[in-house]
Amino acid sequence: MDIGEIVIFFAMVQTSAIIGSLLFGILADHLGHKRTLSMTLLLWLFIIILAYFVQEKWLFYFIGILAGIALGSSQSTSRSLMSDITPQEKKTEFFGFFSFFGKASAILGPFVFGVISVYFNQRFAILSVGFFLLTGLILLQGVKERTTKIFSVKF
């Protein structure tokens, strides 16, 4: 990709992330944060599978749009779920842990991807990202979501 294509790709991903966070936010209001976050992780796994097989440039753009949707929705939904399940008196502490583990994963994920890329290839390395996502999805199933709502907003 040349610089112009990279700028267009970046704009497409960011725009689709905004759209994804809005659409999945509405979905989370109806289905619950945990179920919606599980859906975004399944979307990520689908994206990983597509990315593993991609060879055409147009498909790479399509995957970028899907990744933007998944990125925006998983970030917003995970924060909403975290806020919902955290006791009020522990919010600062828990969000501190949330932030710490987010930063740790921003180091560990690219490190694992890089090591696998060096010793194997990037197609195989993308599967390591899928492993982390699948692990997160499995761990998420053990989270108990609150069933009572403090308030309800209707549009």
C-alpha positions as CSV (number, residue, x, y, z in Angstrom):
1,M,0.0,0.0,0.0
2,D,1.2,3.5,-0.7
3,I,0.7,6.4,1.7
4,G,-2.6,7.5,0.2
5,E,-4.0,4.0,0.5
6,I,-2.9,3.8,4.1
7,V,-4.6,7.1,4.9
8,I,-7.8,5.9,3.2
9,F,-7.6,2.5,5.0
10,F,-7.1,4.2,8.4
11,A,-10.0,6.6,7.8
12,M,-12.3,3.6,6.9
13,V,-11.2,1.6,10.0
14,Q,-11.8,4.6,12.3
15,T,-15.2,5.5,10.8
16,S,-16.4,1.9,11.0
17,A,-15.2,1.8,14.7
18,I,-17.5,4.7,15.5
19,I,-20.4,3.1,13.7
20,G,-19.6,-0.3,15.5
21,S,-19.6,1.3,18.9
22,L,-22.9,3.0,18.3
23,L,-24.6,0.0,16.8
24,F,-23.3,-2.5,19.3
25,G,-24.1,0.0,22.1
26,I,-27.7,-0.1,21.1
27,L,-27.5,-3.9,20.9
28,A,-26.0,-4.1,24.4
29,D,-29.0,-2.2,25.7
30,H,-31.3,-4.9,24.4
31,L,-29.2,-8.1,24.8
32,G,-26.9,-7.2,27.7
33,H,-23.2,-6.2,27.8
34,K,-21.8,-9.8,28.3
35,R,-23.8,-11.3,25.4
36,T,-22.9,-8.3,23.1
37,L,-19.2,-8.5,24.1
38,S,-19.2,-12.3,23.3
39,M,-20.6,-11.4,19.9
40,T,-17.8,-8.9,19.3
41,L,-15.2,-11.5,20.3
42,L,-16.8,-14.0,17.8
43,L,-16.7,-11.3,15.2
44,W,-13.0,-10.8,16.0
45,L,-12.4,-14.6,15.6
46,F,-14.2,-14.5,12.2
47,I,-11.9,-11.5,11.2
48,I,-8.9,-13.5,12.2
49,I,-9.9,-16.4,10.0
50,L,-10.5,-14.1,7.1
51,A,-7.2,-12.3,7.6
52,Y,-5.4,-15.7,7.6
53,F,-6.7,-16.4,4.1
54,V,-6.7,-12.9,2.6
55,Q,-4.8,-12.4,-0.6
56,E,-6.8,-9.7,-2.5
57,K,-6.5,-6.0,-1.7
58,W,-10.2,-5.4,-1.8
59,L,-10.8,-8.1,0.8
60,F,-8.1,-6.5,3.0
61,Y,-10.2,-3.3,3.0
62,F,-13.3,-5.3,3.8
63,I,-11.5,-7.0,6.7
64,G,-10.4,-3.5,7.9
65,I,-13.9,-2.3,8.0
66,L,-15.0,-5.4,10.0
67,A,-12.1,-4.9,12.3
68,G,-13.1,-1.3,12.9
69,I,-16.6,-2.4,13.8
70,A,-15.2,-5.0,16.1
71,L,-12.7,-2.7,17.6
72,G,-15.2,0.1,18.4
73,S,-17.8,-2.3,19.7
74,S,-15.5,-4.4,21.9
75,Q,-13.9,-1.4,23.5
76,S,-17.1,0.3,24.4
77,T,-19.0,-2.8,25.4
78,S,-16.1,-4.1,27.6
79,R,-16.0,-0.8,29.5
80,S,-19.8,-0.8,29.9
81,L,-19.7,-4.4,31.2
82,M,-16.9,-3.5,33.6
83,S,-18.8,-0.6,34.9
84,D,-21.9,-2.7,35.3
85,I,-20.3,-5.6,37.3
86,T,-18.0,-3.5,39.5
87,P,-19.2,-2.6,42.9
88,Q,-19.6,1.2,43.3
89,E,-17.0,1.5,46.1
90,K,-14.4,-0.4,44.1
91,K,-14.8,1.4,40.6
92,T,-11.4,3.2,40.8
93,E,-9.5,0.1,41.8
94,F,-11.1,-2.2,39.3
95,F,-10.7,0.3,36.4
96,G,-7.1,0.6,37.4
97,F,-6.7,-3.1,37.0
98,F,-8.7,-2.9,33.7
99,S,-6.3,-0.2,32.4
100,F,-3.2,-2.1,33.6
101,F,-4.2,-5.4,31.8
102,G,-5.1,-3.4,28.7
103,K,-1.6,-1.9,28.6
104,A,0.0,-5.3,29.4
105,S,-1.9,-6.9,26.5
106,A,-0.8,-4.1,24.2
107,I,2.8,-5.3,25.0
108,L,2.3,-9.1,25.1
109,G,0.1,-9.4,22.0
110,P,2.5,-7.6,19.6
111,F,5.5,-9.4,21.2
112,V,4.0,-12.8,20.7
113,F,2.9,-11.8,17.1
114,G,6.4,-10.6,16.4
115,V,8.1,-13.7,17.7
116,I,5.9,-16.0,15.8
117,S,6.3,-13.9,12.6
118,V,10.1,-14.1,12.9
119,Y,10.2,-17.9,13.4
120,F,7.2,-18.8,11.2
121,N,5.2,-16.2,9.2
122,Q,2.6,-13.5,9.7
123,R,-0.2,-15.7,8.6
124,F,0.6,-18.1,11.4
125,A,1.2,-15.2,13.8
126,I,-2.3,-13.8,13.2
127,L,-3.6,-17.1,14.6
128,S,-1.9,-16.2,17.9
129,V,-4.2,-13.2,18.1
130,G,-7.1,-15.6,17.6
131,F,-5.8,-17.7,20.5
132,F,-5.9,-14.7,22.8
133,L,-9.4,-13.7,21.7
134,L,-10.7,-17.3,22.1
135,T,-9.2,-17.4,25.6
136,G,-10.9,-14.1,26.5
137,L,-14.2,-15.4,25.1
138,I,-13.9,-18.5,27.2
139,L,-13.0,-16.6,30.4
140,L,-15.8,-14.1,29.7
141,Q,-18.4,-16.9,30.0
142,G,-17.5,-17.2,33.7
143,V,-18.4,-13.5,34.4
144,K,-21.8,-13.0,36.1
145,E,-23.6,-10.0,34.7
146,R,-26.1,-8.1,36.9
147,T,-29.6,-8.6,35.9
148,T,-31.1,-5.6,37.6
149,K,-30.9,-2.2,35.8
150,I,-30.6,1.0,37.7
151,F,-32.4,3.0,35.0
152,S,-33.7,2.3,31.5
153,V,-33.5,4.6,28.5
154,K,-36.0,4.2,25.7
155,F,-35.7,5.8,22.2
